[in-house]
Amino acid sequence: MRMVSPAKSGYIDGVVNSMGFQNLNISDISFVPVTFTHDYQFNEELLNMGKYILFDFVEYGWGWDMAETHFFGKNTRSFEGFSANTEWHKLCDFVKENPPLVYFKRELLKKDFNSVPNVYPIEYCWMGNDIGGPVSFEAFCNKKIDLFYCFGISHEMRKSIYCNIFSNASDKLEVLTSIYDLESFFRFNNSGRPWVTHHSPHYNRMDIHDLINIQSHSVLSLSPPGAGLKCFRHSESCLNSIMVLFEDDMQYTYDWEHGVNCFKIKTDVYTNYTKEFQQILSIDKETLYNVYCNGVNNSKKYYLSTYLENYIKPVILTKI
């Protein structure tokens, strides 16, 4: 059992590597994790690898039209981003001639779920400590923040949401521009529940556990798409807040259902995001609380250790 890079350089994405697929204690199987690199060169060692599992975490950027799912072994040559580098074509040919026992695919459209053999969805998982919860109804009603939006610029839509919140906010809506304003805000304001926006670029990130602790005080937490339509925030926003997703037609391991364990809003140029968020917050507290509880319980299925043991490993064992 070993992790084999699909790249000649031996590169394996650090986050994917830390998910620990190689520690699943399944013998005589290789694990091949694929992420996009611009200078990709095919690793000839794959040709002598034997049985393997393919973990496809490739992201397609904010401009992906979502017309079809990309699969290695099927449509790499015609898919935007792969056509120019023939080294990716070699990987595609390898997968076609040597199909994996299981093909775990991150950016998997629902309509294409069964379009190739043995394909299953996969997501990034929460790798931190057990958050606990859900909290009581009383504690939920006493949350101090109505909406939490922490973002980096990995998708153009994220900037639009940020601008939209400000341009459509009334004088009755307090919007903070940084999590570092919270302490001062609550020192001078005893009433009102602010919306907290926080731009978190890759060169200035705070500890994720501190961030999740701040999020715990919010009713809603936004999780728009990033470089991939599925992003890290999808496993974080739901931990202790109601996750607000943006419709994406993705196949998830454990479904996120609008009005059941999250809220989803449409994404088009005419959307008034602020109005959408206000409408959600106006729903009666008991309904919001039920959605919150369902979401937190669903998030626990995405804890890494649980996800590996209850989903990834059983799927693999059925195929060997």
Summary of the structure (lengths in Angstrom):
residues: 320
radius of gyration: 21.0
end to end distance: 13.1
largest distance: 66.4
contacts: 935
relative contact order: 0.13
helix: 33%
strand: 17%
